[in-house]
């Protein structure tokens, strides 16, 4: 182990140490402290440097009047204790803190293995100065516990989205429902490579865009309407429930085709108001028919096919309506099978729904004070193996109750102090990381993933084009294709055989 310094002082879960002259550390770097029979793992959170001389003596030295020796300068490094290693080689939350004089060391491969940095979903590399060779990832079991991906424009969020989506395609136990509001993921805008370039997408993915993204109003059900129009009046909401109770979940189609049942004529005014709102929607997106992209996506996901839904050509209100209805249908199918057919539910792949501009969906409606269905996914759908990946540059706009359910967080550089404060104040293990979040470079992030990673891991996310270059080509098990000369020879023989049959038939 490489010794880098000596502990000077400690208090609570923080300590400071003096850095040796020939050593260096970086913000967020993981270090190891040996304290008697104990060992502590900590992260560098801040630093300062200075002289041991008084100002008067320092001025004298600066102008060359007196010399005070080579040890007048020092660098003090502050660190936050993350975990404690027991004598049995197990990790636990710290039960004490280091003592003055304890040695501080750089971490080794054995330390990284003990910390459990690897995972099923390899998303980046541990930042150790210029060295980036230690893989860092999250487990498949973390997906239903939800993911938050936060960062300003240009921080590397799109690249991180692509890496997470690629890992979903790579893993046979997972499937993704990806809502792309800006049309960046298919071609990888700004990166040159997108999901269309992933070798498994032709067999394990489906791209929904343009004419394919339609939901016929005759396929809508009561929960769909409530999501599309959260501002329905109480009489309108009651009318929808009464129709579902009387006719069934497909009451919209029956009412449009056959009219309102005689026993519910008293609800006509409210029902007509709901139908008018449906018919006022854009017919290009919500036609008056029984087609539905939601049903196609449910079928694909159950078969292990990831759905990339490009909503970039729609206005934001239609984007929200499509996204809410599709997510509702998909998550409800998982919930239904969980209760009605547990064996079939267990055979389903774990689902991760990726939602851009998530702050628009995960804050309470200012008028109705209601949550969207995406908030319900975060709050209640974990046990159904339905996860949510929240992507936003405005995390402070997310409802705190929903934010608390995001057990995995990938924190990139953020623009506003209120967003940084919100993240660090509401995420365990980030209490001392404000400075580090502020100075993150493009593609750099802090990763927390409970219970696997009970500390903030400084990572450099994998660059998606490089991931594609290094990824092994997919072997589809096809026979080698014939050369052009061999195909020409076979065609010539078939042609001759055909002519012989024609002549013999005469």
C-alpha positions as CSV (number, residue, x, y, z in Angstrom):
1,X,0.0,0.0,0.0
2,X,1.2,3.5,-0.8
3,X,1.2,5.8,2.2
4,X,0.0,9.3,1.3
5,X,-0.4,11.1,4.6
6,X,-1.0,11.1,8.4
7,X,-4.2,12.0,10.3
8,X,-4.0,15.3,12.0
9,X,-7.5,15.6,13.6
10,X,-10.9,13.9,13.6
11,X,-14.4,14.8,14.7
12,X,-17.6,12.8,14.2
13,X,-17.5,11.3,10.7
14,X,-14.9,13.6,9.3
15,X,-11.1,13.9,9.7
16,X,-8.2,15.9,8.2
17,X,-4.8,14.6,7.3
18,X,-1.5,16.1,6.2
19,X,-0.5,15.1,2.7
20,X,3.1,14.1,2.1
21,X,5.1,16.3,-0.3
22,X,5.4,13.7,-3.0
23,X,1.8,12.6,-3.0
24,X,-1.4,13.9,-4.5
25,X,-5.2,13.3,-4.2
26,X,-8.3,14.5,-6.0
27,X,-11.8,15.6,-4.9
28,X,-13.9,12.5,-4.3
29,X,-11.0,10.1,-4.2
30,X,-11.4,7.0,-2.0
31,X,-8.7,6.5,0.6
32,X,-7.9,4.0,3.4
33,X,-6.9,4.8,7.0
34,X,-5.4,2.1,9.3
35,X,-6.2,2.8,13.0
36,X,-4.9,0.0,15.2
37,X,-7.1,-3.1,14.5
38,X,-9.6,-1.0,12.5
39,X,-9.5,0.2,8.9
40,X,-11.6,3.1,7.6
41,X,-12.6,4.0,4.1
42,X,-13.2,7.7,3.4
43,X,-13.6,10.1,0.5
44,X,-11.7,13.4,0.0
45,X,-14.2,16.2,0.3
46,X,-12.1,19.4,0.6
47,X,-8.5,20.7,1.0
48,X,-6.6,23.7,2.1
49,X,-2.9,24.7,2.1
50,X,-0.9,27.3,4.0
51,X,2.3,28.2,5.9
52,X,3.2,27.4,9.4
53,X,4.9,30.8,9.7
54,X,3.2,33.9,11.0
55,X,2.6,36.6,8.4
56,X,5.5,38.8,9.6
57,X,8.0,35.9,9.3
58,X,6.5,34.9,6.0
59,X,6.9,38.4,4.5
60,X,10.5,38.3,5.6
61,X,11.1,35.0,3.9
62,X,9.4,36.2,0.7
63,X,11.8,39.2,0.4
64,X,14.7,37.0,1.3
65,X,15.7,38.6,4.7
66,X,15.5,35.3,6.6
67,X,15.0,31.7,5.8
68,X,12.9,29.4,7.9
69,X,13.6,26.0,6.4
70,X,11.9,23.7,3.8
71,X,9.0,22.6,6.1
72,X,7.0,25.9,6.3
73,X,4.4,24.9,3.8
74,X,1.6,22.3,4.3
75,X,-1.5,20.9,2.7
76,X,-4.4,19.7,4.8
77,X,-7.0,17.4,3.3
78,X,-10.5,16.9,4.6
79,X,-12.2,13.5,4.3
80,X,-15.6,12.0,5.1
81,X,-15.6,8.5,6.6
82,X,-17.8,6.1,4.6
83,X,-17.3,2.6,6.0
84,X,-15.3,0.5,8.4
85,X,-13.6,-2.8,7.7
86,X,-13.8,-5.4,10.4
87,X,-11.2,-8.0,11.3
88,X,-13.2,-10.6,9.4
89,X,-13.0,-8.5,6.2
90,X,-16.5,-7.3,6.3
91,X,-17.8,-3.8,5.8
92,X,-20.0,-1.9,8.2
93,X,-21.0,1.7,8.9
94,X,-18.2,3.4,11.0
95,X,-18.4,2.7,14.7
96,X,-15.6,5.2,15.6
97,X,-13.1,7.5,13.8
98,X,-9.3,7.6,13.2
99,X,-6.8,8.8,15.8
100,X,-4.2,11.4,15.3
101,X,-1.0,9.9,13.8
102,X,-2.9,7.1,11.9
103,X,-1.5,6.4,8.5
104,X,-3.5,7.2,5.3
105,X,-3.1,5.0,2.2
106,X,-4.2,5.0,-1.4
107,X,-6.7,2.2,-2.1
108,X,-5.7,-1.0,-4.0
109,X,-7.4,-3.6,-6.1
110,X,-8.2,-5.6,-3.0
111,X,-9.9,-2.6,-1.5
112,X,-12.0,-2.0,-4.6
113,X,-13.1,-5.6,-4.6
114,X,-14.1,-5.4,-0.9
115,X,-16.0,-2.2,-1.5
116,X,-18.1,-4.1,-4.2
117,X,-17.7,-1.5,-6.9
118,X,-18.5,-3.9,-9.7
119,X,-22.1,-4.7,-10.8
120,X,-24.3,-6.3,-13.5
121,X,-24.6,-2.9,-15.2
122,X,-21.1,-1.5,-15.8
123,X,-21.7,2.3,-16.2
124,X,-18.2,3.8,-15.6
125,X,-14.8,3.7,-14.1
126,X,-13.5,4.8,-10.7
127,X,-11.8,8.1,-10.9
128,X,-8.3,7.8,-9.5
129,X,-6.6,10.9,-10.9
130,X,-5.8,10.1,-14.5
131,X,-6.1,6.4,-13.9
132,X,-9.5,5.0,-15.0
133,X,-9.3,1.2,-15.0
134,X,-11.5,0.0,-12.1
135,X,-15.0,-0.9,-13.4
136,X,-18.0,0.5,-11.4
137,X,-21.6,-0.6,-11.9
138,X,-24.9,-1.3,-10.3
139,X,-26.8,-4.5,-9.8
140,X,-30.0,-5.6,-11.7
141,X,-31.7,-5.7,-8.3
142,X,-31.2,-1.9,-8.1
143,X,-33.5,-1.2,-11.0
144,X,-36.9,-1.6,-9.3
145,X,-35.5,0.6,-6.5
146,X,-35.4,3.4,-9.1
147,X,-32.6,5.5,-10.5
148,X,-32.1,9.3,-10.6
149,X,-29.8,10.8,-13.3
150,X,-29.2,14.5,-12.7
151,X,-27.1,17.0,-14.6
152,X,-27.1,20.2,-16.6
153,X,-27.1,20.4,-20.4
154,X,-23.7,19.3,-21.6
155,X,-22.9,17.3,-18.4
156,X,-23.1,14.0,-20.2
157,X,-26.7,12.9,-19.3
158,X,-27.5,11.6,-22.8
159,X,-24.4,9.5,-22.9
160,X,-25.2,8.1,-19.5
161,X,-28.8,7.3,-20.7
162,X,-27.4,5.5,-23.7
163,X,-25.0,3.4,-21.5
164,X,-27.9,2.4,-19.2
165,X,-30.1,1.5,-22.1
166,X,-27.3,-0.5,-23.7
167,X,-26.8,-2.5,-20.5
168,X,-30.5,-3.3,-20.5
169,X,-30.2,-4.6,-24.1
170,X,-27.2,-6.6,-23.1
171,X,-28.8,-8.3,-20.1
172,X,-31.4,-11.1,-20.8
173,X,-33.0,-10.4,-17.4
174,X,-34.0,-6.8,-18.1
175,X,-36.1,-4.8,-20.5
176,X,-36.5,-1.1,-21.0
177,X,-39.3,1.4,-21.8
178,X,-37.5,4.5,-22.9
179,X,-39.3,7.8,-23.5
180,X,-37.2,10.1,-25.7
181,X,-38.6,13.6,-25.7
182,X,-35.9,15.3,-27.7
183,X,-35.1,12.6,-30.3
184,X,-31.5,12.2,-29.2
185,X,-31.2,8.5,-28.3
186,X,-31.9,6.8,-31.6
187,X,-29.0,8.4,-33.5
188,X,-27.1,9.6,-30.5
189,X,-27.3,13.3,-31.1
190,X,-23.9,15.0,-30.4
191,X,-22.2,11.6,-30.0
192,X,-22.4,10.2,-33.5
193,X,-23.7,6.8,-32.3
194,X,-27.0,5.9,-30.9
195,X,-29.2,2.9,-30.0
196,X,-29.7,2.2,-33.6
197,X,-26.0,1.2,-33.7
198,X,-26.3,-1.3,-30.8
199,X,-25.9,-4.8,-32.4
200,X,-28.7,-6.3,-30.3
201,X,-31.3,-3.6,-31.1
202,X,-32.6,-5.3,-34.3
203,X,-33.6,-8.4,-32.2
204,X,-34.1,-7.0,-28.7
205,X,-35.4,-3.5,-29.4
206,X,-38.2,-1.7,-31.2
207,X,-38.2,1.9,-32.3
208,X,-41.6,3.7,-32.1
209,X,-41.8,7.1,-33.8
210,X,-43.9,9.2,-36.1
211,X,-47.0,7.4,-37.4
212,X,-46.5,4.5,-35.0
213,X,-47.1,6.7,-31.9
214,X,-50.9,6.8,-31.8
215,X,-53.5,5.9,-29.2
216,X,-57.0,5.6,-30.5
217,X,-59.5,7.2,-28.1
218,X,-61.7,4.1,-28.4
219,X,-59.0,2.1,-26.6
220,X,-58.9,4.4,-23.5
221,X,-60.0,3.3,-20.1
222,X,-60.9,5.2,-17.0
223,X,-57.4,5.3,-15.5
224,X,-56.1,6.5,-18.8
225,X,-58.5,9.4,-18.9
226,X,-57.6,10.4,-15.3
227,X,-53.9,10.5,-16.3
228,X,-54.6,12.5,-19.4
229,X,-56.9,15.0,-17.8
230,X,-56.0,15.4,-14.1
231,X,-58.2,18.4,-13.9
232,X,-61.5,16.6,-14.5
233,X,-64.3,17.9,-12.3
234,X,-65.7,15.6,-9.6
235,X,-69.0,15.0,-11.6
236,X,-66.9,14.0,-14.7
237,X,-64.7,11.7,-12.6
238,X,-67.8,10.1,-11.0
239,X,-69.4,9.6,-14.4
240,X,-66.3,7.8,-15.7
241,X,-66.3,5.4,-12.7
242,X,-70.1,4.7,-13.1
243,X,-69.6,3.9,-16.7
244,X,-66.8,1.5,-16.0
245,X,-68.8,-0.1,-13.2
246,X,-71.8,-0.5,-15.5
247,X,-70.2,-1.4,-18.9
248,X,-66.6,-2.4,-18.1
249,X,-63.1,-0.9,-18.8
250,X,-63.8,-0.5,-22.5
251,X,-66.8,1.8,-22.0
252,X,-65.4,4.6,-24.1
253,X,-65.7,2.6,-27.3
254,X,-69.2,1.3,-26.5
255,X,-70.5,4.8,-25.6
256,X,-69.1,6.3,-28.8
257,X,-70.6,3.5,-30.9
258,X,-73.9,2.8,-29.1
259,X,-74.5,5.8,-26.9
260,X,-75.1,6.1,-23.2
261,X,-77.0,3.2,-21.5
262,X,-80.5,4.1,-20.5
263,X,-79.8,3.7,-16.8
264,X,-77.1,6.3,-16.9
265,X,-78.8,9.1,-18.8
266,X,-78.6,11.3,-15.7
267,X,-74.8,11.4,-16.3
268,X,-75.2,12.6,-19.9
269,X,-73.9,16.2,-19.3
270,X,-70.7,15.0,-17.6
271,X,-70.1,12.1,-20.0
272,X,-70.5,14.4,-23.0
273,X,-68.0,16.8,-21.5
274,X,-65.5,14.0,-21.2
275,X,-66.1,12.8,-24.8
276,X,-65.7,16.4,-26.1
277,X,-62.3,16.6,-24.4
278,X,-61.3,13.4,-26.1
279,X,-62.5,14.5,-29.5
280,X,-60.7,17.8,-29.1
281,X,-57.3,16.0,-28.9
282,X,-55.0,16.0,-31.9
283,X,-56.5,13.4,-34.3
284,X,-53.0,12.7,-35.6
285,X,-52.0,11.4,-32.2
286,X,-55.4,10.3,-30.7
287,X,-57.5,9.2,-33.7
288,X,-61.1,8.1,-33.3
289,X,-60.4,4.4,-33.7
290,X,-59.2,1.4,-31.8
291,X,-55.5,1.4,-32.7
292,X,-53.0,1.7,-29.8
293,X,-49.3,1.9,-29.5
294,X,-49.6,1.1,-25.8
295,X,-50.9,-2.4,-26.5
296,X,-48.0,-3.0,-29.0
297,X,-45.5,-1.9,-26.4
298,X,-47.0,-4.1,-23.6
299,X,-46.7,-7.1,-25.9
300,X,-43.1,-6.3,-26.8
301,X,-42.0,-5.8,-23.3
302,X,-43.5,-9.0,-22.1
303,X,-41.5,-10.8,-24.8
304,X,-38.2,-9.1,-23.6
305,X,-38.1,-6.5,-26.4
306,X,-37.0,-3.0,-25.3
307,X,-39.2,-0.1,-26.6
308,X,-37.7,3.2,-27.5
309,X,-40.6,5.7,-27.9
310,X,-39.5,8.9,-29.7
311,X,-42.0,11.7,-28.8
312,X,-39.9,14.5,-30.2
313,X,-42.4,15.4,-32.9
314,X,-45.2,16.1,-30.5
315,X,-46.1,19.1,-28.4
316,X,-45.3,18.7,-24.7
317,X,-48.9,18.1,-23.6
318,X,-49.4,15.2,-26.0
319,X,-46.0,13.9,-25.0
320,X,-47.1,13.8,-21.4
321,X,-50.4,12.1,-22.3
322,X,-48.8,9.4,-24.5
323,X,-46.1,8.7,-21.9
324,X,-48.5,8.5,-19.0
325,X,-51.0,6.2,-20.8
326,X,-48.2,3.9,-22.0
327,X,-46.5,3.7,-18.6
328,X,-49.8,3.1,-16.9
329,X,-50.7,0.2,-19.3
330,X,-47.2,-1.4,-18.9
331,X,-46.9,-1.2,-15.1
332,X,-50.5,-2.2,-14.6
333,X,-49.8,-5.4,-16.6
334,X,-46.9,-6.3,-14.3
335,X,-49.1,-5.6,-11.3
336,X,-52.0,-7.7,-12.7
337,X,-49.8,-10.7,-13.4
338,X,-48.1,-10.4,-9.9
339,X,-51.6,-10.9,-8.3
340,X,-53.3,-13.2,-10.8
341,X,-50.5,-15.3,-12.3
342,X,-47.3,-15.2,-10.1
343,X,-45.6,-17.9,-12.2
344,X,-45.9,-15.8,-15.4
345,X,-44.9,-12.7,-13.5
346,X,-41.7,-14.3,-12.3
347,X,-40.8,-15.1,-16.0
348,X,-41.1,-11.4,-17.0
349,X,-37.8,-9.5,-17.3
350,X,-37.2,-6.7,-14.8
351,X,-38.5,-3.4,-16.3
352,X,-36.8,0.0,-16.2
353,X,-38.8,2.9,-17.5
354,X,-36.6,5.9,-18.5
355,X,-38.3,9.3,-18.3
356,X,-36.7,12.5,-19.5
357,X,-37.7,15.9,-18.2
358,X,-38.9,14.0,-15.2
359,X,-39.4,17.1,-13.0
360,X,-42.5,17.8,-15.2
361,X,-44.0,14.5,-14.1
362,X,-42.8,14.0,-10.5
363,X,-44.0,17.2,-8.8
364,X,-47.5,17.6,-7.4
365,X,-50.0,19.3,-9.8
366,X,-50.2,22.9,-8.4
367,X,-54.0,22.9,-9.0
368,X,-55.2,19.4,-8.1
369,X,-52.2,18.5,-5.8
370,X,-52.2,15.1,-7.4
371,X,-49.3,12.9,-8.3
372,X,-48.9,11.6,-11.9
373,X,-48.7,7.9,-12.5
374,X,-44.9,8.1,-12.7
375,X,-44.9,9.2,-9.1
376,X,-47.0,6.1,-8.2
377,X,-44.4,3.9,-9.9
378,X,-41.7,5.3,-7.7
379,X,-43.8,5.1,-4.6
380,X,-45.5,1.7,-4.9
381,X,-44.3,-0.4,-7.9
382,X,-41.0,-1.7,-6.5
383,X,-42.4,-5.1,-5.5
384,X,-43.7,-5.7,-9.0
385,X,-40.1,-5.3,-10.4
386,X,-41.1,-2.1,-12.3
387,X,-38.3,0.5,-11.9
388,X,-38.1,4.2,-12.9
389,X,-35.0,6.0,-14.3
390,X,-35.6,9.7,-13.6
391,X,-33.6,12.0,-15.9
392,X,-33.7,15.7,-15.2
393,X,-31.6,18.9,-14.9
394,X,-34.0,20.2,-12.2
395,X,-34.0,17.7,-9.3
396,X,-35.1,20.3,-6.8
397,X,-38.6,20.3,-8.6
398,X,-39.2,16.7,-7.8
399,X,-41.5,15.9,-4.9
400,X,-39.3,15.0,-1.9
401,X,-41.3,11.9,-1.1
402,X,-40.6,10.6,-4.7
403,X,-37.0,11.7,-4.5
404,X,-36.5,9.7,-1.4
405,X,-37.5,6.5,-3.3
406,X,-34.6,6.9,-5.8
407,X,-32.1,4.5,-4.2
408,X,-29.6,4.8,-7.0
409,X,-28.4,8.3,-8.0
410,X,-26.0,9.3,-10.7
411,X,-25.1,13.0,-10.0
412,X,-23.4,15.0,-12.7
413,X,-22.6,18.7,-12.9
414,X,-25.6,20.8,-12.1
415,X,-26.3,24.5,-13.0
416,X,-28.1,25.9,-10.0
417,X,-27.1,25.9,-6.4
418,X,-30.6,25.1,-5.3
419,X,-30.4,21.8,-7.3
420,X,-27.0,21.0,-5.8
421,X,-28.2,21.8,-2.3
422,X,-31.4,19.7,-2.8
423,X,-29.3,16.7,-4.0
424,X,-26.7,16.8,-1.3
425,X,-29.2,17.5,1.5
426,X,-31.5,14.7,0.5
427,X,-29.1,12.0,-0.4
428,X,-27.2,9.9,2.2
429,X,-23.4,10.1,1.9
430,X,-23.4,13.3,-0.1
431,X,-23.7,15.7,2.8
432,X,-20.1,16.9,2.3
433,X,-20.0,16.8,-1.5
434,X,-21.2,20.2,-2.5
435,X,-17.7,21.4,-3.7
436,X,-17.2,18.2,-5.6
437,X,-20.5,18.3,-7.4
438,X,-19.7,21.9,-8.4
439,X,-16.4,21.0,-10.1
440,X,-17.4,17.8,-11.9
441,X,-16.2,17.7,-15.5
442,X,-18.2,16.5,-18.5
443,X,-18.9,12.8,-18.1
444,X,-17.9,12.7,-14.5
445,X,-20.4,11.8,-11.8
446,X,-21.0,10.6,-8.2
447,X,-22.8,7.3,-8.0
448,X,-24.8,6.1,-4.9
449,X,-26.6,2.8,-5.1
450,X,-28.1,1.5,-1.9
451,X,-27.6,-1.1,-0.5
452,X,-24.8,-2.2,-2.8
453,X,-22.8,1.1,-2.7
454,X,-23.5,2.8,0.7
455,X,-21.2,5.7,-0.2
456,X,-20.7,8.1,-3.1
457,X,-18.4,6.6,-5.8
458,X,-16.6,9.1,-8.1
459,X,-16.9,7.8,-11.6
460,X,-16.2,8.6,-15.2
461,X,-19.0,7.3,-17.3
462,X,-18.2,5.1,-20.3
463,X,-18.3,7.0,-23.6
464,X,-21.0,5.3,-25.6
465,X,-19.2,5.2,-29.0
466,X,-16.2,3.7,-27.3
467,X,-18.5,1.1,-25.6
468,X,-19.7,0.1,-29.1
469,X,-16.2,-0.2,-30.4
470,X,-15.0,-2.4,-27.6
471,X,-18.2,-4.5,-27.5
472,X,-17.9,-7.9,-29.1
473,X,-19.8,-8.5,-32.3
474,X,-23.0,-10.5,-31.9
475,X,-23.0,-14.0,-33.2
476,X,-26.5,-14.8,-34.5
477,X,-25.6,-18.4,-35.3
478,X,-26.1,-17.9,-39.1
479,X,-24.3,-20.0,-41.6
480,X,-21.6,-18.2,-43.6
481,X,-23.0,-16.5,-46.7
482,X,-21.9,-17.8,-50.1
483,X,-19.5,-15.8,-52.3
484,X,-20.9,-14.0,-55.3
485,X,-19.3,-16.6,-57.7
486,X,-21.0,-19.5,-55.8
487,X,-24.4,-17.8,-55.8
488,X,-24.0,-17.0,-59.6
489,X,-23.2,-20.7,-60.2
490,X,-26.3,-21.9,-58.2
491,X,-28.5,-19.4,-60.1
492,X,-27.1,-20.7,-63.4
493,X,-27.9,-24.3,-62.5
494,X,-31.4,-23.4,-61.3
495,X,-32.0,-21.5,-64.5
496,X,-30.9,-24.5,-66.6
497,X,-33.0,-26.9,-64.6
498,X,-36.1,-24.6,-65.1
499,X,-35.5,-24.5,-68.9
500,X,-35.2,-28.3,-69.0
501,X,-38.6,-28.7,-67.2
502,X,-40.3,-26.2,-69.6
503,X,-38.9,-28.1,-72.6
504,X,-39.9,-31.5,-71.3
505,X,-43.4,-30.1,-70.6
506,X,-43.9,-29.2,-74.2
